[in-house]
């Protein structure tokens, strides 16, 4: 990709926590619950389109 590409996104896939639910911070637990609520209980796969949509949603507030 070159510098002129406006769709050039680099992101890393999150890894699963290596501990129990209780070892997560309250903020991490809240984010996981939020994502599960808005995805109707599923764990959606990460795609560039979904990353862009989430960024647009969060940047608009």
PDB file of N, CA, C, O and CB in Angstrom:
ATOM      1  N   UNK A   1       0.842  -1.184   0.000  1.00  0.00           N
ATOM      2  CA  UNK A   1       0.000   0.000   0.000  1.00  0.00           C
ATOM      3  C   UNK A   1       0.881   1.239   0.000  1.00  0.00           C
ATOM      4  O   UNK A   1       2.011   1.216   0.488  1.00  0.00           O
ATOM      5  CB  UNK A   1      -0.955   0.003   1.216  1.00  0.00           C
ATOM      6  N   UNK A   2       0.358   2.294  -0.543  1.00  0.00           N
ATOM      7  CA  UNK A   2       1.130   3.532  -0.548  1.00  0.00           C
ATOM      8  C   UNK A   2       0.519   4.550   0.395  1.00  0.00           C
ATOM      9  O   UNK A   2      -0.529   4.308   0.992  1.00  0.00           O
ATOM     10  CB  UNK A   2       1.215   4.106  -1.959  1.00  0.00           C
ATOM     11  N   UNK A   3       1.177   5.683   0.523  1.00  0.00           N
ATOM     12  CA  UNK A   3       0.719   6.703   1.470  1.00  0.00           C
ATOM     13  C   UNK A   3      -0.600   7.341   1.054  1.00  0.00           C
ATOM     14  O   UNK A   3      -1.297   7.918   1.889  1.00  0.00           O
ATOM     15  CB  UNK A   3       1.772   7.776   1.619  1.00  0.00           C
ATOM     16  N   UNK A   4      -0.949   7.244  -0.223  1.00  0.00           N
ATOM     17  CA  UNK A   4      -2.174   7.865  -0.712  1.00  0.00           C
ATOM     18  C   UNK A   4      -3.420   7.039  -0.424  1.00  0.00           C
ATOM     19  O   UNK A   4      -4.537   7.520  -0.618  1.00  0.00           O
ATOM     20  CB  UNK A   4      -2.064   8.104  -2.186  1.00  0.00           C
ATOM     21  N   UNK A   5      -3.250   5.824   0.029  1.00  0.00           N
ATOM     22  CA  UNK A   5      -4.386   4.944   0.270  1.00  0.00           C
ATOM     23  C   UNK A   5      -5.106   5.347   1.555  1.00  0.00           C
ATOM     24  O   UNK A   5      -4.543   5.242   2.644  1.00  0.00           O
ATOM     25  CB  UNK A   5      -3.927   3.477   0.349  1.00  0.00           C
ATOM     26  N   UNK A   6      -6.348   5.805   1.427  1.00  0.00           N
ATOM     27  CA  UNK A   6      -7.107   6.230   2.609  1.00  0.00           C
ATOM     28  C   UNK A   6      -7.727   5.048   3.348  1.00  0.00           C
ATOM     29  O   UNK A   6      -8.167   5.196   4.488  1.00  0.00           O
ATOM     30  CB  UNK A   6      -8.201   7.211   2.203  1.00  0.00           C
ATOM     31  N   UNK A   7      -7.768   3.880   2.715  1.00  0.00           N
ATOM     32  CA  UNK A   7      -8.342   2.698   3.349  1.00  0.00           C
ATOM     33  C   UNK A   7      -7.285   1.797   3.967  1.00  0.00           C
ATOM     34  O   UNK A   7      -7.559   0.636   4.270  1.00  0.00           O
ATOM     35  CB  UNK A   7      -9.148   1.916   2.345  1.00  0.00           C
ATOM     36  N   UNK A   8      -6.091   2.314   4.153  1.00  0.00           N
ATOM     37  CA  UNK A   8      -4.996   1.499   4.697  1.00  0.00           C
ATOM     38  C   UNK A   8      -5.089   1.473   6.217  1.00  0.00           C
ATOM     39  O   UNK A   8      -4.633   2.396   6.891  1.00  0.00           O
ATOM     40  CB  UNK A   8      -3.608   2.050   4.245  1.00  0.00           C
ATOM     41  N   UNK A   9      -5.683   0.412   6.748  1.00  0.00           N
ATOM     42  CA  UNK A   9      -5.798   0.246   8.191  1.00  0.00           C
ATOM     43  C   UNK A   9      -4.949  -0.937   8.618  1.00  0.00           C
ATOM     44  O   UNK A   9      -4.937  -1.980   7.963  1.00  0.00           O
ATOM     45  CB  UNK A   9      -7.275   0.049   8.618  1.00  0.00           C
ATOM     46  N   UNK A  10      -4.260  -0.767   9.693  1.00  0.00           N
ATOM     47  CA  UNK A  10      -3.512  -1.871  10.279  1.00  0.00           C
ATOM     48  C   UNK A  10      -4.087  -2.095  11.662  1.00  0.00           C
ATOM     49  O   UNK A  10      -4.143  -1.171  12.473  1.00  0.00           O
ATOM     50  CB  UNK A  10      -1.962  -1.579  10.332  1.00  0.00           C
ATOM     51  N   UNK A  11      -4.507  -3.299  11.932  1.00  0.00           N
ATOM     52  CA  UNK A  11      -5.009  -3.615  13.259  1.00  0.00           C
ATOM     53  C   UNK A  11      -4.572  -5.011  13.626  1.00  0.00           C
ATOM     54  O   UNK A  11      -4.321  -5.849  12.759  1.00  0.00           O
ATOM     55  CB  UNK A  11      -6.543  -3.485  13.326  1.00  0.00           C
ATOM     56  N   UNK A  12      -4.483  -5.250  14.895  1.00  0.00           N
ATOM     57  CA  UNK A  12      -4.097  -6.571  15.370  1.00  0.00           C
ATOM     58  C   UNK A  12      -5.311  -7.235  15.995  1.00  0.00           C
ATOM     59  O   UNK A  12      -6.149  -6.579  16.614  1.00  0.00           O
ATOM     60  CB  UNK A  12      -2.923  -6.487  16.385  1.00  0.00           C
ATOM     61  N   UNK A  13      -5.388  -8.510  15.826  1.00  0.00           N
ATOM     62  CA  UNK A  13      -6.489  -9.252  16.421  1.00  0.00           C
ATOM     63  C   UNK A  13      -6.245  -9.399  17.913  1.00  0.00           C
ATOM     64  O   UNK A  13      -5.140  -9.747  18.331  1.00  0.00           O
ATOM     65  CB  UNK A  13      -6.653 -10.636  15.753  1.00  0.00           C
ATOM     66  N   UNK A  14      -7.257  -9.140  18.711  1.00  0.00           N
ATOM     67  CA  UNK A  14      -7.072  -9.315  20.153  1.00  0.00           C
ATOM     68  C   UNK A  14      -6.920 -10.788  20.500  1.00  0.00           C
ATOM     69  O   UNK A  14      -7.481 -11.660  19.837  1.00  0.00           O
ATOM     70  CB  UNK A  14      -8.251  -8.709  20.929  1.00  0.00           C
ATOM     71  N   UNK A  15      -6.175 -11.040  21.517  1.00  0.00           N
ATOM     72  CA  UNK A  15      -6.030 -12.415  21.983  1.00  0.00           C
ATOM     73  C   UNK A  15      -6.928 -12.615  23.193  1.00  0.00           C
ATOM     74  O   UNK A  15      -7.252 -11.664  23.905  1.00  0.00           O
ATOM     75  CB  UNK A  15      -4.547 -12.742  22.331  1.00  0.00           C
ATOM     76  N   UNK A  16      -7.314 -13.817  23.410  1.00  0.00           N
ATOM     77  CA  UNK A  16      -8.181 -14.124  24.545  1.00  0.00           C
ATOM     78  C   UNK A  16      -7.397 -13.981  25.842  1.00  0.00           C
ATOM     79  O   UNK A  16      -6.205 -14.287  25.891  1.00  0.00           O
ATOM     80  CB  UNK A  16      -8.772 -15.550  24.421  1.00  0.00           C
ATOM     81  N   UNK A  17      -8.060 -13.522  26.876  1.00  0.00           N
ATOM     82  CA  UNK A  17      -7.368 -13.435  28.161  1.00  0.00           C
ATOM     83  C   UNK A  17      -6.956 -14.819  28.638  1.00  0.00           C
ATOM     84  O   UNK A  17      -7.646 -15.806  28.384  1.00  0.00           O
ATOM     85  CB  UNK A  17      -8.258 -12.752  29.211  1.00  0.00           C
ATOM     86  N   UNK A  18      -5.846 -14.880  29.319  1.00  0.00           N
ATOM     87  CA  UNK A  18      -5.346 -16.183  29.766  1.00  0.00           C
ATOM     88  C   UNK A  18      -5.735 -16.475  31.204  1.00  0.00           C
ATOM     89  O   UNK A  18      -5.100 -17.298  31.863  1.00  0.00           O
ATOM     90  CB  UNK A  18      -3.836 -16.245  29.622  1.00  0.00           C
ATOM     91  N   UNK A  19      -6.754 -15.821  31.687  1.00  0.00           N
ATOM     92  CA  UNK A  19      -7.197 -16.054  33.054  1.00  0.00           C
ATOM     93  C   UNK A  19      -8.703 -16.171  33.115  1.00  0.00           C
ATOM     94  O   UNK A  19      -9.380 -16.341  32.101  1.00  0.00           O
ATOM     95  CB  UNK A  19      -6.720 -14.939  33.971  1.00  0.00           C
ATOM     96  N   UNK A  20      -9.200 -16.076  34.312  1.00  0.00           N
ATOM     97  CA  UNK A  20     -10.644 -16.184  34.506  1.00  0.00           C
ATOM     98  C   UNK A  20     -11.305 -14.817  34.342  1.00  0.00           C
ATOM     99  O   UNK A  20     -10.637 -13.784  34.301  1.00  0.00           O
ATOM    100  CB  UNK A  20     -10.962 -16.772  35.896  1.00  0.00           C
ATOM    101  N   UNK A  21     -12.619 -14.839  34.251  1.00  0.00           N
ATOM    102  CA  UNK A  21     -13.415 -13.615  34.124  1.00  0.00           C
ATOM    103  C   UNK A  21     -13.102 -12.651  35.265  1.00  0.00           C
ATOM    104  O   UNK A  21     -13.029 -11.440  35.056  1.00  0.00           O
ATOM    105  CB  UNK A  21     -14.921 -13.947  34.106  1.00  0.00           C
ATOM    106  N   UNK A  22     -12.919 -13.176  36.450  1.00  0.00           N
ATOM    107  CA  UNK A  22     -12.668 -12.348  37.625  1.00  0.00           C
ATOM    108  C   UNK A  22     -11.324 -11.620  37.552  1.00  0.00           C
ATOM    109  O   UNK A  22     -11.129 -10.619  38.241  1.00  0.00           O
ATOM    110  CB  UNK A  22     -12.718 -13.202  38.874  1.00  0.00           C
ATOM    111  N   UNK A  23     -10.401 -12.109  36.730  1.00  0.00           N
ATOM    112  CA  UNK A  23      -9.099 -11.458  36.605  1.00  0.00           C
ATOM    113  C   UNK A  23      -9.133 -10.262  35.658  1.00  0.00           C
ATOM    114  O   UNK A  23      -8.181  -9.482  35.613  1.00  0.00           O
ATOM    115  CB  UNK A  23      -8.069 -12.456  36.125  1.00  0.00           C
ATOM    116  N   UNK A  24     -10.217 -10.112  34.905  1.00  0.00           N
ATOM    117  CA  UNK A  24     -10.356  -8.955  34.032  1.00  0.00           C
ATOM    118  C   UNK A  24     -10.721  -7.735  34.858  1.00  0.00           C
ATOM    119  O   UNK A  24     -11.336  -7.854  35.917  1.00  0.00           O
ATOM    120  CB  UNK A  24     -11.415  -9.211  32.941  1.00  0.00           C
ATOM    121  N   UNK A  25     -10.339  -6.563  34.370  1.00  0.00           N
ATOM    122  CA  UNK A  25     -10.738  -5.338  35.053  1.00  0.00           C
ATOM    123  C   UNK A  25     -12.230  -5.120  34.831  1.00  0.00           C
ATOM    124  O   UNK A  25     -12.823  -5.718  33.934  1.00  0.00           O
ATOM    125  CB  UNK A  25      -9.913  -4.115  34.547  1.00  0.00           C
ATOM    126  N   UNK A  26     -12.827  -4.271  35.642  1.00  0.00           N
ATOM    127  CA  UNK A  26     -14.256  -3.968  35.465  1.00  0.00           C
ATOM    128  C   UNK A  26     -14.499  -3.341  34.097  1.00  0.00           C
ATOM    129  O   UNK A  26     -15.538  -3.575  33.480  1.00  0.00           O
ATOM    130  CB  UNK A  26     -14.759  -3.020  36.584  1.00  0.00           C
ATOM    131  N   UNK A  27     -13.544  -2.545  33.622  1.00  0.00           N
ATOM    132  CA  UNK A  27     -13.675  -1.930  32.306  1.00  0.00           C
ATOM    133  C   UNK A  27     -13.647  -2.985  31.200  1.00  0.00           C
ATOM    134  O   UNK A  27     -14.450  -2.922  30.268  1.00  0.00           O
ATOM    135  CB  UNK A  27     -12.558  -0.904  32.086  1.00  0.00           C
ATOM    136  N   UNK A  28     -12.736  -3.949  31.292  1.00  0.00           N
ATOM    137  CA  UNK A  28     -12.664  -5.022  30.297  1.00  0.00           C
ATOM    138  C   UNK A  28     -13.947  -5.851  30.302  1.00  0.00           C
ATOM    139  O   UNK A  28     -14.462  -6.206  29.242  1.00  0.00           O
ATOM    140  CB  UNK A  28     -11.447  -5.927  30.566  1.00  0.00           C
ATOM    141  N   UNK A  29     -14.459  -6.159  31.486  1.00  0.00           N
ATOM    142  CA  UNK A  29     -15.710  -6.908  31.583  1.00  0.00           C
ATOM    143  C   UNK A  29     -16.857  -6.125  30.952  1.00  0.00           C
ATOM    144  O   UNK A  29     -17.692  -6.700  30.253  1.00  0.00           O
ATOM    145  CB  UNK A  29     -16.032  -7.232  33.051  1.00  0.00           C
ATOM    146  N   UNK A  30     -16.899  -4.818  31.195  1.00  0.00           N
ATOM    147  CA  UNK A  30     -17.967  -3.982  30.642  1.00  0.00           C
ATOM    148  C   UNK A  30     -17.914  -3.956  29.118  1.00  0.00           C
ATOM    149  O   UNK A  30     -18.955  -4.023  28.465  1.00  0.00           O
ATOM    150  CB  UNK A  30     -17.869  -2.557  31.195  1.00  0.00           C
ATOM    151  N   UNK A  31     -16.720  -3.858  28.547  1.00  0.00           N
ATOM    152  CA  UNK A  31     -16.596  -3.852  27.089  1.00  0.00           C
ATOM    153  C   UNK A  31     -17.041  -5.181  26.494  1.00  0.00           C
ATOM    154  O   UNK A  31     -17.729  -5.200  25.474  1.00  0.00           O
ATOM    155  CB  UNK A  31     -15.155  -3.551  26.678  1.00  0.00           C
ATOM    156  N   UNK A  32     -16.664  -6.267  27.106  1.00  0.00           N
ATOM    157  CA  UNK A  32     -17.079  -7.581  26.606  1.00  0.00           C
ATOM    158  C   UNK A  32     -18.593  -7.709  26.670  1.00  0.00           C
ATOM    159  O   UNK A  32     -19.216  -8.191  25.724  1.00  0.00           O
ATOM    160  CB  UNK A  32     -16.408  -8.716  27.416  1.00  0.00           C
ATOM    161  N   UNK A  33     -19.187  -7.285  27.770  1.00  0.00           N
ATOM    162  CA  UNK A  33     -20.648  -7.335  27.898  1.00  0.00           C
ATOM    163  C   UNK A  33     -21.314  -6.436  26.867  1.00  0.00           C
ATOM    164  O   UNK A  33     -22.324  -6.820  26.278  1.00  0.00           O
ATOM    165  CB  UNK A  33     -21.081  -6.923  29.313  1.00  0.00           C
ATOM    166  N   UNK A  34     -20.767  -5.248  26.638  1.00  0.00           N
ATOM    167  CA  UNK A  34     -21.314  -4.313  25.655  1.00  0.00           C
ATOM    168  C   UNK A  34     -21.305  -4.934  24.256  1.00  0.00           C
ATOM    169  O   UNK A  34     -22.306  -4.882  23.542  1.00  0.00           O
ATOM    170  CB  UNK A  34     -20.512  -2.996  25.659  1.00  0.00           C
ATOM    171  N   UNK A  35     -20.175  -5.519  23.873  1.00  0.00           N
ATOM    172  CA  UNK A  35     -20.069  -6.130  22.543  1.00  0.00           C
ATOM    173  C   UNK A  35     -21.039  -7.294  22.410  1.00  0.00           C
ATOM    174  O   UNK A  35     -21.648  -7.473  21.356  1.00  0.00           O
ATOM    175  CB  UNK A  35     -18.629  -6.607  22.278  1.00  0.00           C
ATOM    176  N   UNK A  36     -21.189  -8.079  23.454  1.00  0.00           N
ATOM    177  CA  UNK A  36     -22.138  -9.204  23.393  1.00  0.00           C
ATOM    178  C   UNK A  36     -23.579  -8.711  23.293  1.00  0.00           C
ATOM    179  O   UNK A  36     -24.389  -9.320  22.595  1.00  0.00           O
ATOM    180  CB  UNK A  36     -21.980 -10.104  24.630  1.00  0.00           C
ATOM    181  N   UNK A  37     -23.907  -7.620  23.979  1.00  0.00           N
ATOM    182  CA  UNK A  37     -25.266  -7.068  23.913  1.00  0.00           C
ATOM    183  C   UNK A  37     -25.574  -6.574  22.510  1.00  0.00           C
ATOM    184  O   UNK A  37     -26.624  -6.899  21.956  1.00  0.00           O
ATOM    185  CB  UNK A  37     -25.438  -5.923  24.927  1.00  0.00           C
ATOM    186  N   UNK A  38     -24.662  -5.784  21.923  1.00  0.00           N
ATOM    187  CA  UNK A  38     -24.955  -5.219  20.600  1.00  0.00           C
ATOM    188  C   UNK A  38     -24.852  -6.247  19.485  1.00  0.00           C
ATOM    189  O   UNK A  38     -25.313  -5.998  18.371  1.00  0.00           O
ATOM    190  CB  UNK A  38     -24.017  -4.072  20.309  1.00  0.00           C
ATOM    191  N   UNK A  39     -24.248  -7.412  19.771  1.00  0.00           N
ATOM    192  CA  UNK A  39     -24.147  -8.464  18.753  1.00  0.00           C
ATOM    193  C   UNK A  39     -25.105  -9.621  19.042  1.00  0.00           C
ATOM    194  O   UNK A  39     -24.937 -10.722  18.518  1.00  0.00           O
ATOM    195  CB  UNK A  39     -22.707  -8.988  18.673  1.00  0.00           C
ATOM    196  N   UNK A  40     -26.109  -9.360  19.881  1.00  0.00           N
ATOM    197  CA  UNK A  40     -27.142 -10.352  20.217  1.00  0.00           C
ATOM    198  C   UNK A  40     -26.558 -11.638  20.796  1.00  0.00           C
ATOM    199  O   UNK A  40     -27.015 -12.735  20.474  1.00  0.00           O
ATOM    200  CB  UNK A  40     -27.961 -10.682  18.984  1.00  0.00           C
ATOM    201  N   UNK A  41     -25.555 -11.498  21.644  1.00  0.00           N
ATOM    202  CA  UNK A  41     -24.988 -12.647  22.336  1.00  0.00           C
ATOM    203  C   UNK A  41     -23.944 -13.420  21.572  1.00  0.00           C
ATOM    204  O   UNK A  41     -23.388 -14.387  22.094  1.00  0.00           O
ATOM    205  CB  UNK A  41     -26.054 -13.555  22.698  1.00  0.00           C
ATOM    206  N   UNK A  42     -23.663 -13.020  20.347  1.00  0.00           N
ATOM    207  CA  UNK A  42     -22.645 -13.741  19.570  1.00  0.00           C
ATOM    208  C   UNK A  42     -21.290 -13.055  19.735  1.00  0.00           C
ATOM    209  O   UNK A  42     -21.203 -11.935  20.238  1.00  0.00           O
ATOM    210  CB  UNK A  42     -23.042 -13.811  18.064  1.00  0.00           C
ATOM    211  N   UNK A  43     -20.267 -13.724  19.315  1.00  0.00           N
ATOM    212  CA  UNK A  43     -18.931 -13.139  19.292  1.00  0.00           C
ATOM    213  C   UNK A  43     -18.555 -12.961  17.828  1.00  0.00           C
ATOM    214  O   UNK A  43     -17.962 -13.857  17.227  1.00  0.00           O
ATOM    215  CB  UNK A  43     -17.878 -14.038  20.059  1.00  0.00           C
ATOM    216  N   UNK A  44     -18.895 -11.806  17.246  1.00  0.00           N
ATOM    217  CA  UNK A  44     -18.679 -11.616  15.807  1.00  0.00           C
ATOM    218  C   UNK A  44     -17.197 -11.606  15.454  1.00  0.00           C
ATOM    219  O   UNK A  44     -16.359 -11.151  16.233  1.00  0.00           O
ATOM    220  CB  UNK A  44     -19.326 -10.314  15.344  1.00  0.00           C
ATOM    221  N   UNK A  45     -16.893 -12.115  14.272  1.00  0.00           N
ATOM    222  CA  UNK A  45     -15.497 -12.091  13.831  1.00  0.00           C
ATOM    223  C   UNK A  45     -15.114 -10.662  13.446  1.00  0.00           C
ATOM    224  O   UNK A  45     -15.963  -9.847  13.087  1.00  0.00           O
ATOM    225  CB  UNK A  45     -15.274 -13.065  12.631  1.00  0.00           C
ATOM    226  N   UNK A  46     -13.833 -10.388  13.530  1.00  0.00           N
ATOM    227  CA  UNK A  46     -13.334  -9.050  13.229  1.00  0.00           C
ATOM    228  C   UNK A  46     -13.044  -8.960  11.737  1.00  0.00           C
ATOM    229  O   UNK A  46     -12.348  -9.805  11.173  1.00  0.00           O
ATOM    230  CB  UNK A  46     -12.060  -8.723  14.063  1.00  0.00           C
ATOM    231  N   UNK A  47     -13.587  -7.925  11.110  1.00  0.00           N
ATOM    232  CA  UNK A  47     -13.316  -7.661   9.700  1.00  0.00           C
ATOM    233  C   UNK A  47     -12.954  -6.188   9.565  1.00  0.00           C
ATOM    234  O   UNK A  47     -13.328  -5.389  10.424  1.00  0.00           O
ATOM    235  CB  UNK A  47     -14.547  -8.031   8.796  1.00  0.00           C
ATOM    236  N   UNK A  48     -12.239  -5.807   8.516  1.00  0.00           N
ATOM    237  CA  UNK A  48     -11.927  -4.386   8.319  1.00  0.00           C
ATOM    238  C   UNK A  48     -13.183  -3.515   8.270  1.00  0.00           C
ATOM    239  O   UNK A  48     -13.184  -2.406   8.805  1.00  0.00           O
ATOM    240  CB  UNK A  48     -11.131  -4.203   7.035  1.00  0.00           C
ATOM    241  N   UNK A  49     -14.240  -3.999   7.643  1.00  0.00           N
ATOM    242  CA  UNK A  49     -15.480  -3.222   7.562  1.00  0.00           C
ATOM    243  C   UNK A  49     -16.082  -2.998   8.946  1.00  0.00           C
ATOM    244  O   UNK A  49     -16.581  -1.910   9.234  1.00  0.00           O
ATOM    245  CB  UNK A  49     -16.496  -3.930   6.656  1.00  0.00           C
ATOM    246  N   UNK A  50     -16.041  -4.007   9.795  1.00  0.00           N
ATOM    247  CA  UNK A  50     -16.584  -3.857  11.154  1.00  0.00           C
ATOM    248  C   UNK A  50     -15.723  -2.926  11.992  1.00  0.00           C
ATOM    249  O   UNK A  50     -16.246  -2.160  12.802  1.00  0.00           O
ATOM    250  CB  UNK A  50     -16.694  -5.223  11.842  1.00  0.00           C
ATOM    251  N   UNK A  51     -14.413  -2.983  11.806  1.00  0.00           N
ATOM    252  CA  UNK A  51     -13.521  -2.066  12.527  1.00  0.00           C
ATOM    253  C   UNK A  51     -13.821  -0.631  12.109  1.00  0.00           C
ATOM    254  O   UNK A  51     -13.919   0.252  12.961  1.00  0.00           O
ATOM    255  CB  UNK A  51     -12.027  -2.413  12.257  1.00  0.00           C
ATOM    256  N   UNK A  52     -13.969  -0.387  10.794  1.00  0.00           N
ATOM    257  CA  UNK A  52     -14.291   0.963  10.307  1.00  0.00           C
ATOM    258  C   UNK A  52     -15.622   1.436  10.866  1.00  0.00           C
ATOM    259  O   UNK A  52     -15.738   2.576  11.315  1.00  0.00           O
ATOM    260  CB  UNK A  52     -14.329   0.991   8.769  1.00  0.00           C
ATOM    261  N   UNK A  53     -16.632   0.565  10.843  1.00  0.00           N
ATOM    262  CA  UNK A  53     -17.959   0.944  11.337  1.00  0.00           C
ATOM    263  C   UNK A  53     -17.918   1.286  12.819  1.00  0.00           C
ATOM    264  O   UNK A  53     -18.543   2.256  13.248  1.00  0.00           O
ATOM    265  CB  UNK A  53     -18.964  -0.183  11.089  1.00  0.00           C
ATOM    266  N   UNK A  54     -17.194   0.504  13.602  1.00  0.00           N
ATOM    267  CA  UNK A  54     -17.090   0.782  15.029  1.00  0.00           C
ATOM    268  C   UNK A  54     -16.349   2.086  15.270  1.00  0.00           C
ATOM    269  O   UNK A  54     -16.747   2.873  16.128  1.00  0.00           O
ATOM    270  CB  UNK A  54     -16.386  -0.366  15.751  1.00  0.00           C
ATOM    271  N   UNK A  55     -15.272   2.325  14.520  1.00  0.00           N
ATOM    272  CA  UNK A  55     -14.535   3.590  14.659  1.00  0.00           C
ATOM    273  C   UNK A  55     -15.425   4.778  14.325  1.00  0.00           C
ATOM    274  O   UNK A  55     -15.428   5.778  15.044  1.00  0.00           O
ATOM    275  CB  UNK A  55     -13.292   3.595  13.752  1.00  0.00           C
ATOM    276  N   UNK A  56     -16.185   4.671  13.230  1.00  0.00           N
ATOM    277  CA  UNK A  56     -17.087   5.754  12.844  1.00  0.00           C
ATOM    278  C   UNK A  56     -18.128   6.002  13.926  1.00  0.00           C
ATOM    279  O   UNK A  56     -18.425   7.151  14.252  1.00  0.00           O
ATOM    280  CB  UNK A  56     -17.775   5.432  11.512  1.00  0.00           C
ATOM    281  N   UNK A  57     -18.678   4.941  14.478  1.00  0.00           N
ATOM    282  CA  UNK A  57     -19.677   5.072  15.534  1.00  0.00           C
ATOM    283  C   UNK A  57     -19.089   5.755  16.759  1.00  0.00           C
ATOM    284  O   UNK A  57     -19.697   6.670  17.314  1.00  0.00           O
ATOM    285  CB  UNK A  57     -20.235   3.701  15.915  1.00  0.00           C
ATOM    286  N   UNK A  58     -17.911   5.317  17.183  1.00  0.00           N
ATOM    287  CA  UNK A  58     -17.297   5.882  18.385  1.00  0.00           C
ATOM    288  C   UNK A  58     -16.795   7.300  18.154  1.00  0.00           C
ATOM    289  O   UNK A  58     -16.815   8.115  19.076  1.00  0.00           O
ATOM    290  CB  UNK A  58     -16.151   5.002  18.850  1.00  0.00           C
ATOM    291  N   UNK A  59     -16.343   7.611  16.937  1.00  0.00           N
ATOM    292  CA  UNK A  59     -15.853   8.960  16.638  1.00  0.00           C
ATOM    293  C   UNK A  59     -16.982   9.967  16.491  1.00  0.00           C
ATOM    294  O   UNK A  59     -16.745  11.171  16.595  1.00  0.00           O
ATOM    295  CB  UNK A  59     -15.023   8.944  15.372  1.00  0.00           C
ATOM    296  N   UNK A  60     -18.203   9.505  16.253  1.00  0.00           N
ATOM    297  CA  UNK A  60     -19.327  10.416  16.037  1.00  0.00           C
ATOM    298  C   UNK A  60     -19.931  10.933  17.338  1.00  0.00           C
ATOM    299  O   UNK A  60     -20.773  11.831  17.315  1.00  0.00           O
ATOM    300  CB  UNK A  60     -20.395   9.725  15.230  1.00  0.00           C
ATOM    301  N   UNK A  61     -19.515  10.384  18.453  1.00  0.00           N
ATOM    302  CA  UNK A  61     -20.089  10.824  19.733  1.00  0.00           C
ATOM    303  C   UNK A  61     -19.222  11.839  20.414  1.00  0.00           C
ATOM    304  O   UNK A  61     -19.561  12.311  21.500  1.00  0.00           O
ATOM    305  CB  UNK A  61     -20.303   9.652  20.653  1.00  0.00           C
TER     306      UNK A  61
END
